[in-house]
């Protein structure tokens, strides 16, 4: 598990050992490293997860995804859960990483 708490101001990306399989409800996410399976139960969540690496922060990804801001808290909880299970990892190009060095 990831030791650091999830921070929406940081950049994240899918772990390289995670595969997403599109489904009518959203997607199945399978982690080949830890053999865990997750259900992404909204197509908007799938789009958000797939776009994380293209943005400087999770917050920027939310802004770009045009998801109703009232849904952001539930989506952020889902992302935090994915990060805690190592489906999402901090992006190596995260601006916060450089600032901490």
N, C-alpha and C positions, 0 to 999 in steps of 0.2 A: 504494500500500500504506500501511497504517497504521503510523506511526513508533513509537507507544507499544506496549510489550509488553502482552499480554493479562493482565488482572488480575481474578480471580474475585470479588474484593471490591468491584468497581465494577459499575455498572448499564450494561447494553447493550441495544440494540434492533436490529431488522432495519433495514438501510439502506432509505430510502424508494423506491429504484429496484430493490428485490429483490421478486420474486414467488415464492411457493411453490405448487407444483402437487402435490396429494396423489397418491400412487402406492401400490400394494400393499406395497412394501418400505419406504415412508416418504414421501419427497417429492423432487421436483426443485426446486432453487432456481436461479433465473435472475436475473442482475444486468443490467438494461437499460443501465446506464452503462458498464460495462467488458466487457459481452457474455460474461461467464463463466457457466459452468454447474457446479453442484455437486449431488451426490447426498447426501441425508440418508438414511442406510441403516437407520434405526431409527425406528419411530413415536414412541417415547419422546423421541428427539432432536428430532423435529418439534414435539412438544408443548412441550418445553423452550424451543426457539427462539421459538415463537409466544408464550410467556408471559414472555419476558425483560423486556419493557417494563413489565410489571405489578409488577416487584419492584425493591427498592432495590439488589440486587446479584445476580450470577450465583449466588452461594452460596445466597441466599434462594430463588431460582428452583429450584435443586436440591432444597432442603428441601421446597418446596411440591409439586414434581412427583412425589414419592414414588418416585424412582428408587433402586434398590438402591445404597447407597454404594460397593459394590465396583465398580460400573460408572462412577462419577464420573470417575476419571482418563481413561478413554477418551472420555467425553463432553466433558470439559474440553479435551482435545486437539482434538476436532472443532470446538468453539466457537472455540478459538484460531486454528485454520486458517481458519474462516469470517471471523474478525475480520481476519486478515492479508490476506484477499482482499477486504476491504471489504464483505462480506455483512452483517456485524455492525459497528455503530459505537457508541461510548460514548454513553449517553443524556445529553442536555443537562441533565436534572434530577438527575444523579448527585450524591450528597452529597459525594463526593470532589472534584468540580469546585468546589463552593462553598467547601470547606475550603482549597483551593489558592489561591483568589483573595485 
